[in-house]
Amino acid sequence: LKTTKSMAAVLFGLSAAATLAHGGSHTLPRMLGARTRGRLRLAVRSLSSAVGYRGFFSDPELNRIKDFSDSEVLSSHLLQKNSNFLPVENGKCLVKEKEDGVFSPIYMDQPKLKQLLDTHNTNSPKKPTLIWVGDSDGSKYFAVDVSETDFSPPPGTEMLRPRNIAAALDDRLESAIMATAVGKGSWHQNSAFCPACGSRTES
């Protein structure tokens, strides 16, 4: 029992460190320099390998610190080939089950995303919300909150909660992207109005 508790503490610490190392807190960049964050990431990777930690819902390779302003999202990232857009809705994200029973996230192709944005910008006050998730190895990831749109999953795909398919995930980065996308999507849904003045918040 004592060994189990110790291992649980180690795994919890790894998860927390991985989150902090890559922008889990908005105040972290002001607290630690780039060199310190780099050393922390290296320590997390080494310790993760040593204990065989898989960390399905966190990955230090997913950098959640934005290097662009919100106004640049549509103009400079919407049509870039290295941009990926994951549909999310009420705590679920778009996934597909492969032949081996493993689930992977399915990203919306950019023409479909542009069509969805154009349709709802023109005909409806409700529109998809683009949410920054992170970047890894030159690829940028966004969540697209489609809960107030007419989006429907393409054939062969479905909207599922990441925690419900945790046992059928085998890629740390993909799992971290799904968990972050769903978490941020839920936060945006629950924070649609300012608690002080009641006006609608903007994303």
Phi and psi in degrees as a GROMACS rama.xvg file:
@    title "Ramachandran Plot"
@    xaxis  label "Phi"
@    yaxis  label "Psi"
@TYPE xy
-65.2201  -39.8012  LYS-2
-63.9422  -40.9903  THR-3
-62.011  -42.4293  THR-4
-65.4934  -38.9698  LYS-5
-64.5387  -43.9053  SER-6
-64.3055  -38.8284  MET-7
-62.1927  -39.5767  ALA-8
-65.3396  -40.276  ALA-9
-63.0641  -45.6091  VAL-10
-64.7397  -38.8147  LEU-11
-63.8772  -42.0343  PHE-12
-63.8113  -39.4543  GLY-13
-62.2791  -44.336  LEU-14
-62.6146  -43.3531  SER-15
-65.5402  -42.1904  ALA-16
-65.6953  -40.4187  ALA-17
-63.5577  -38.6327  ALA-18
-65.6029  -44.8332  THR-19
-67.1903  -35.629  LEU-20
-64.1328  -26.3299  ALA-21
-125.452  51.1118  HIS-22
80.3349  25.8993  GLY-23
-64.2037  -24.0923  GLY-24
-120.878  135.941  SER-25
-67.5023  -18.6474  HIS-26
-90.9748  -9.5216  THR-27
-60.9258  -44.4322  LEU-28
-56.4526  -29.0268  PRO-29
-80.956  -22.6397  ARG-30
-85.7977  -38.7235  MET-31
-122.101  143.721  LEU-32
-79.7862  169.957  GLY-33
-61.1907  -38.7979  ALA-34
-65.0391  -41.0217  ARG-35
-66.1463  -42.3062  THR-36
-63.7425  -37.8129  ARG-37
-62.7267  -43.2246  GLY-38
-64.3514  -38.0441  ARG-39
-65.1866  -42.3295  LEU-40
-61.5594  -41.811  ARG-41
-63.3387  -41.424  LEU-42
-64.5623  -40.1105  ALA-43
-62.9805  -45.0595  VAL-44
-61.7597  -43.8072  ARG-45
-64.3575  -45.8196  SER-46
-68.7426  -36.1777  LEU-47
-60.342  -44.5386  SER-48
-65.8729  -37.2702  SER-49
-64.8647  -37.3903  ALA-50
-101.565  2.32232  VAL-51
70.8009  31.123  GLY-52
-75.5825  124.346  TYR-53
-94.6784  -29.3941  ARG-54
49.0982  62.3894  GLY-55
-55.3579  -38.8872  PHE-56
-105.021  17.2427  PHE-57
-149.521  141.648  SER-58
-146.185  119.391  ASP-59
-62.2524  -12.1801  PRO-60
-79.5142  -11.9813  GLU-61
-91.0922  107.526  LEU-62
-90.6355  116.401  ASN-63
-98.8819  10.1778  ARG-64
-88.8747  123.677  ILE-65
-75.4483  143.354  LYS-66
-115.671  25.5103  ASP-67
-150.744  163.093  PHE-68
-87.7689  158.979  SER-69
-59.166  -33.9285  ASP-70
-68.1193  -15.9865  SER-71
-88.4288  -8.85732  GLU-72
-57.8501  -57.5198  VAL-73
-69.5345  -42.5388  LEU-74
-69.3081  -38.2652  SER-75
-114.137  -11.5815  SER-76
-117.017  -20.4961  HIS-77
-61.6853  -37.4667  LEU-78
-105.73  8.32604  LEU-79
-76.9162  140.047  GLN-80
-66.6467  -24.0061  LYS-81
-91.0348  8.73934  ASN-82
-96.3339  133.941  SER-83
-124.597  136.186  ASN-84
-123.595  114.213  PHE-85
-101.86  115.785  LEU-86
-65.5327  134.58  PRO-87
-131.187  152.049  VAL-88
-160.317  115.802  GLU-89
49.7349  49.8318  ASN-90
82.5941  6.10272  GLY-91
-119.249  159.78  LYS-92
-137.087  163.142  CYS-93
-78.8871  123.581  LEU-94
-137.065  166.584  VAL-95
-138.551  137.688  LYS-96
-89.8383  124.652  GLU-97
-84.1451  174.965  LYS-98
-61.4573  -30.066  GLU-99
-85.37  7.93368  ASP-100
84.7941  3.31628  GLY-101
-91.1705  138.51  VAL-102
-97.0946  146.398  PHE-103
-136.751  150.458  SER-104
-70.1556  146.843  PRO-105
-116.179  122.047  ILE-106
-92.2407  146.149  TYR-107
-74.2492  132.475  MET-108
-70.2276  149.938  ASP-109
-64.6095  -38.0996  GLN-110
-60.0051  -39.7262  PRO-111
-65.9442  -41.0682  LYS-112
-62.9194  -45.1271  LEU-113
-62.379  -40.1499  LYS-114
-63.0726  -41.9298  GLN-115
-64.0997  -43.6026  LEU-116
-64.5782  -45.1461  LEU-117
-63.4629  -42.6392  ASP-118
-61.8544  -47.5796  THR-119
-81.2012  -25.019  HIS-120
-68.6157  -31.5638  ASN-121
-88.5623  -43.8263  THR-122
-106.329  -3.91088  ASN-123
-147.89  142.918  SER-124
-71.2005  -17.2805  PRO-125
-93.5067  138.162  LYS-126
-146.323  160.763  LYS-127
-62.5234  145.715  PRO-128
-106.549  122.992  THR-129
-87.9708  128.704  LEU-130
-127.887  127.422  ILE-131
-66.9132  131.528  TRP-132
-108  -50.7591  VAL-133
160.78  -179.557  GLY-134
-133.687  156.249  ASP-135
-155.314  125.057  SER-136
53.3125  41.6056  ASP-137
87.5845  -8.85214  GLY-138
-99.2285  139.484  SER-139
-109.01  142.663  LYS-140
-125.045  134.517  TYR-141
-127.864  150.487  PHE-142
-97.2826  145.095  ALA-143
-119.721  107.015  VAL-144
-76.1027  109.133  ASP-145
-106.602  16.7744  VAL-146
-64.9419  -23.3378  SER-147
-110.219  23.2545  GLU-148
-120.673  -179.233  THR-149
-95.8184  21.8048  ASP-150
-63.7432  137.809  PHE-151
-131.927  141.546  SER-152
-59.6522  137.453  PRO-153
-63.3741  159.398  PRO-154
-54.4603  135.446  PRO-155
87.9868  -1.74736  GLY-156
-122.353  167.3  THR-157
-156.413  160.612  GLU-158
-95.0586  118.486  MET-159
-134.209  157.658  LEU-160
-81.1872  129.261  ARG-161
-54.5892  -38.9157  PRO-162
-66.8899  -24.2148  ARG-163
-78.1003  -14.7797  ASN-164
-120.378  21.2999  ILE-165
-56.7976  -36.7737  ALA-166
-71.5395  -12.6788  ALA-167
-112.813  26.8569  ALA-168
-113.72  139.718  LEU-169
-134.325  12.1063  ASP-170
-126.21  118.335  ASP-171
-63.2092  -44.1968  ARG-172
-63.9232  -47.6425  LEU-173
-60.5693  -40.5787  GLU-174
-65.5745  -40.6042  SER-175
-65.8152  -39.2352  ALA-176
-62.9078  -45.4143  ILE-177
-62.8274  -46.8514  MET-178
-64.0088  -42.4346  ALA-179
-67.0362  -42.0758  THR-180
-61.9376  -45.8836  ALA-181
-67.1915  -42.2522  VAL-182
-62.7954  -46.2097  GLY-183
-69.4216  -35.6555  LYS-184
-61.621  -42.4494  GLY-185
-65.1343  -39.5562  SER-186
-62.0353  -43.1358  TRP-187
-64.7949  -37.6281  HIS-188
-64.8188  -41.6728  GLN-189
-81.2946  -8.11639  ASN-190
-120.117  37.8107  SER-191
-70.0833  -22.6024  ALA-192
-129.348  145.001  PHE-193
-67.3534  127.578  CYS-194
-69.5641  -16.1934  PRO-195
-88.6057  -47.8799  ALA-196
-112.68  -13.7527  CYS-197
83.7041  -0.758525  GLY-198
-76.8178  155.183  SER-199
-68.2673  134.91  ARG-200
-81.6789  156.708  THR-201
-114.086  143.272  GLU-202
